[in-house]
Amino acid sequence: MNREELLAPARYNIVSEFEKYATGDGRKALIYVDAQNQEQQVTYDELIQAANRTANVLTSNGLKKGDVVLVMVPRMIEAYSDIHWCTKGRTCCNP
């Protein structure tokens, strides 16, 4: 691998990276193991669907591009769909 391959592109959208794997094939996006060693898995499709549900609720309540969102949830798998939505909805997220 050369140095140029390690440089970040001038424009990068992590949402596009997530969405390109949401192809309906069940590819895992996250595997979460809690303190009791219980495992939960989420596919890219499920992550996108959860982010879209969050988006629908927040935008229907007036949230718009550029608004600041403070995500205060325990470190759990649901937090990732909220953070994904904030990125997709172009809001500022402070996890």
Residue frames relative to the residue before (quaternion, step in Angstrom):
aa qw qx qy qz dx dy dz
M 1.0000 0.0000 0.0000 0.0000 0.00 0.00 0.00
N 0.2526 -0.7783 0.5545 0.1516 3.55 -0.86 0.92
R 0.7326 -0.4570 0.2975 0.4074 3.54 -1.30 0.37
E 0.6528 0.5443 -0.3192 0.4191 3.60 0.91 -0.88
E 0.6341 0.5357 -0.3275 0.4512 3.58 1.12 -0.62
L 0.6756 0.4959 -0.2836 0.4661 3.59 1.21 -0.44
L 0.5715 0.6053 -0.3803 0.4030 3.60 1.22 -0.31
A 0.4780 -0.6561 0.5031 0.2966 3.54 -1.05 0.80
P 0.4966 -0.6491 0.4735 0.3286 3.60 -1.00 0.72
A 0.6490 -0.5233 0.3801 0.4006 3.57 -1.23 0.42
R 0.7749 0.1222 -0.0652 0.6167 3.59 1.06 -0.76
Y 0.0620 0.7977 -0.5918 0.0982 3.56 -0.76 1.05
N 0.0641 -0.7919 0.6072 0.0089 3.56 -0.94 0.89
I 0.3190 -0.7823 0.5052 0.1763 3.57 -0.31 1.24
V 0.5509 0.6022 -0.3949 0.4217 3.59 1.17 -0.53
S 0.6435 0.5184 -0.3190 0.4641 3.59 0.96 -0.84
E 0.6253 0.5375 -0.3387 0.4532 3.59 1.03 -0.74
F 0.6604 0.4860 -0.3062 0.4836 3.59 0.96 -0.83
E 0.7174 0.4853 -0.2690 0.4213 3.55 0.77 -1.03
K 0.6155 0.5543 -0.3747 0.4165 3.61 1.04 -0.50
Y 0.6824 0.4540 -0.2897 0.4942 3.60 1.22 -0.33
A 0.5559 0.5822 -0.3958 0.4420 3.61 1.29 -0.07
T 0.1994 0.8253 -0.4897 0.1982 3.55 0.47 1.26
G 0.5856 -0.6070 0.3651 0.3941 3.58 1.25 0.12
D 0.5740 0.6215 -0.3728 0.3812 3.58 1.24 0.07
G 0.5517 -0.6581 0.3753 0.3489 3.60 1.25 0.14
R 0.3109 0.7680 -0.5078 0.2357 3.58 1.19 0.39
K 0.4354 -0.7264 0.4772 0.2345 3.57 -0.81 1.05
A 0.2445 -0.7545 0.5955 0.1275 3.53 -1.02 0.93
L 0.8101 0.0405 0.0308 0.5841 3.56 0.96 -0.91
I 0.0687 -0.7289 0.6777 0.0679 3.51 -1.22 0.65
Y 0.0792 -0.8161 0.5721 -0.0214 3.55 -0.54 1.23
V 0.0638 -0.7720 0.6321 0.0182 3.57 -0.93 0.95
D 0.2782 -0.7925 0.5225 0.1470 3.58 -0.60 1.16
A 0.7557 -0.4063 0.2748 0.4340 3.55 -1.34 0.02
Q 0.6847 0.4458 -0.2774 0.5054 3.61 1.19 -0.49
N 0.5091 -0.6829 0.3792 0.3614 3.57 1.33 0.31
Q 0.3981 0.6780 -0.5021 0.3603 3.58 1.17 0.65
E 0.2472 -0.7986 0.5389 0.1034 3.55 -0.80 1.05
Q 0.0442 -0.7595 0.6488 0.0158 3.53 -1.12 0.82
Q 0.1253 -0.7958 0.5903 0.0498 3.57 -0.96 0.89
V 0.1018 -0.7721 0.6258 0.0435 3.54 -1.16 0.71
T 0.3346 -0.7284 0.5602 0.2088 3.56 -0.96 0.88
Y 0.6604 -0.4817 0.3813 0.4317 3.56 -1.28 0.22
D 0.6340 0.5303 -0.3348 0.4525 3.59 0.99 -0.78
E 0.6652 0.4921 -0.3037 0.4723 3.60 0.93 -0.87
L 0.6265 0.5374 -0.3313 0.4570 3.58 1.01 -0.78
I 0.6678 0.4881 -0.2953 0.4781 3.60 0.90 -0.91
Q 0.6509 0.5156 -0.3197 0.4564 3.61 0.94 -0.85
A 0.6610 0.4944 -0.3066 0.4740 3.59 0.95 -0.85
A 0.6385 0.5159 -0.3234 0.4707 3.59 1.00 -0.80
N 0.6603 0.5048 -0.3086 0.4626 3.59 0.98 -0.79
R 0.6136 0.5279 -0.3480 0.4730 3.61 1.06 -0.68
T 0.6449 0.5064 -0.3131 0.4792 3.56 0.96 -0.88
A 0.6387 0.5369 -0.3209 0.4481 3.58 0.94 -0.89
N 0.6600 0.5190 -0.3151 0.4425 3.58 0.90 -0.88
V 0.6598 0.4988 -0.3060 0.4715 3.58 0.96 -0.84
L 0.7175 0.4628 -0.2689 0.4458 3.57 0.77 -1.00
T 0.6863 0.4629 -0.3056 0.4704 3.61 0.86 -0.81
S 0.6321 0.5155 -0.3462 0.4636 3.61 1.05 -0.60
N 0.6965 0.4153 -0.2654 0.5214 3.58 1.26 -0.31
G 0.7124 -0.5257 0.2359 0.4006 3.56 1.19 0.53
L 0.4672 0.6640 -0.4698 0.3467 3.62 1.17 0.01
K 0.0048 -0.8174 0.5751 -0.0336 3.57 -0.90 0.89
K 0.7433 -0.3967 0.3042 0.4445 3.52 -1.38 0.25
G 0.7947 0.2974 -0.2432 0.4699 3.55 -0.96 0.95
D 0.5276 0.6190 -0.4214 0.4010 3.60 1.21 -0.26
V 0.4111 -0.6914 0.5404 0.2471 3.54 -1.23 0.54
V 0.1007 -0.7890 0.6058 0.0168 3.55 -0.91 1.01
L 0.1570 -0.7546 0.6306 0.0910 3.56 -0.89 0.95
V 0.1695 -0.7852 0.5914 0.0708 3.57 -0.55 1.19
M 0.0287 0.7998 -0.5954 0.0704 3.56 -0.48 1.24
V 0.3166 0.7030 -0.5646 0.2946 3.52 0.09 1.34
P 0.6004 -0.5421 0.4173 0.4142 3.57 -1.15 0.44
R 0.5751 -0.5549 0.4530 0.3951 3.56 -1.22 0.39
M 0.3161 0.7173 -0.5448 0.2977 3.49 -0.05 1.40
I 0.7264 -0.4856 0.2708 0.4040 3.54 -1.22 0.41
E 0.6202 0.5665 -0.3487 0.4158 3.61 1.04 -0.67
A 0.5652 0.6067 -0.3859 0.4045 3.59 1.12 -0.51
Y 0.6366 0.5584 -0.3369 0.4116 3.58 1.03 -0.70
S 0.6406 0.4930 -0.3455 0.4767 3.61 1.03 -0.63
D 0.6210 0.5285 -0.3457 0.4643 3.61 1.07 -0.64
I 0.6670 0.4832 -0.3015 0.4804 3.57 0.91 -0.87
H 0.6236 0.5293 -0.3359 0.4670 3.58 1.03 -0.77
W 0.6582 0.5008 -0.3259 0.4580 3.60 0.90 -0.84
C 0.6325 0.5389 -0.3437 0.4375 3.58 0.90 -0.86
T 0.6558 0.4927 -0.3071 0.4825 3.56 0.99 -0.80
K 0.6672 0.5019 -0.2924 0.4664 3.56 0.93 -0.92
G 0.7343 0.4250 -0.2257 0.4788 3.57 0.96 -0.88
R 0.3940 -0.7602 0.4321 0.2832 3.55 1.38 0.08
T 0.3935 0.6465 -0.5381 0.3710 3.50 0.87 1.05
C 0.4954 -0.6223 0.5060 0.3336 3.55 -1.28 0.26
C 0.1063 -0.8172 0.5664 0.0109 3.55 -0.61 1.15
N 0.0889 -0.7683 0.6329 0.0367 3.52 -0.97 0.92
P 0.1512 -0.8260 0.5368 0.0824 3.61 -0.04 1.24
